[in-house]
């Protein structure tokens, strides 16, 4: 593992450099907005990465809550399977779909949810799944911060304002605040129940993710329409650059999560050892 | 164009700041491990 990490870090740095070159040089200039549209190549991949990380945080939190109870664990696994199956048969049940939605994308998303749930279940034990939840929330907040900063930097020259209390923007801000409060709870709460409280908060917090994502489908909003599905459209060359940038940010997020995960594991081991030492010290003093 | 460069610069500033906090935590942890070994 120690040898793989530097190699992956080098590859990711190369990919990020290539993605930057694609975004600044190769991507065509948008006709009405000009070069400022290129902010999109950082803003959108950061948003997608943040959503994915918050979603992993949700799955990890659910598993942390249910794994202590065998029946609850089985029910949650059943629900995960039902989501995958339900998404596949949605084609025959839901007709017509809201504008811009496709049966293929619903089935893919549903199956991805099921697959991700069982991958996490298989790879992470009970304490590790709590670490995974903490790490993905932290890195997700970093990416969400990028979204909230780059959005106004695009809006100022295009809309003429930095911010508006539109549903997409407001729900994203609320999402960021929920996960910041999650991290503050984990950092400052001294209760032994903190991981359980944090997991419960994460499960409810994750409900905001679909609201953010689908807000531009179902509500009238100032935010541009989605570029995949929905009412928006995009030049294929721009789409290629967007996907390269998303891949680069996904690799970067994976590496950051990996380092943070290893750090958190060691930190918990150290804290455990320090607690044991603190327990043993008074006894040795008495003896 | 300034807004574009500002957005890209801020993005990397945020990521590098976060990586900086990870490095700081890593160094603190190394010190704590060294102290535990000393004890």
Interface residues (C-beta under 8 A of the other chain):
Chain A: X20 X24 X35 X36 X38 X39 X42 X43 X46 X139 X142 X145 X146 X149 X150 X153 X154 X156 X157 X252 X256 X259 X260 X263 X266 X267 X270 X273 X274 X277
Chain B: X1 X3 X4 X6 X7 X8 X10 X11 X14 X15 X18 X19 X22 X25 X26 X29 X32 X33 X36 X39
